[in-house]
Amino acid sequence: MIASKEAWAREGRLLTGRQGDPERDRLPPGQRLVKDWPVLDLGALPKRDLEKWRLRIDGAVENRIIWDWPAYQQQNQSRITTDIHCVTGWSRYDNDWQGVSAAHILKLVKPHQDARHCIFYSRDGYTTNVRLDRFTDNDVLLAHSWRGKPLSPAHGGSVRIVMPKWYLWKSAKWLRRIEFTTNARPGYWETRGYHNEAVPWKEERYSDD
């Protein structure tokens, strides 16, 4: 799968050359609507163990945080319904999520004035990067539940990022750390030919480099 996705980046697979408008076009260019939820990962499925689960939030912030599972569950909880769009060409509408909002996290950690980026670290060694102003969007969530049930390990449980306005590889599964940084630091797919921004309606699937 990894080799195939690297080849897709070299070939520009699924690119249509069209621009979409998220206010008008619910389905971004080059996407197809699905009813199921395909599973894509690096081939390692971390074991779900809530007793050992920890989330570290650090870097260029005033207040560093380490949450265990009870502490995470005690945070203000939010529920949102969003669409999701995978760079492999599928989209799924009306996903109901529950978790802790990025807005709540930002109030707690207070990023430094020169913080510009976030790096997400997963338990399988995966990383991805986003601009801080993307993370501050009002529909960004650290989700633990989908459609009223705990996220399955296959879909990123115990906790995954949900960033619905960007291709799904930015919504890191099995989250273990968020690092705020002053400089961009490309993640796993960003160093393998994929776009640093990843806006579906702009077809930012692959890097221009």
Secondary structure, DSSP 8 states (H G I E B T S, - for coil): -HHHHHHHHHHTTT-------TTT-SS-TT-EE-SS-----SS------TTT-EEEEEESBSS-EEEEHHHHHTS--EEEEEEEE-TTSEEEEEEEEEEEEHHHHHHHH-B-TT--EEEEEETTS-EEEEEHHHHTSTT-EEEEEETTEE--GGGT-S-EEE-TTS-GGGS-SSEEEEEEESS----TTGGGTB-SS--GGGT--B---
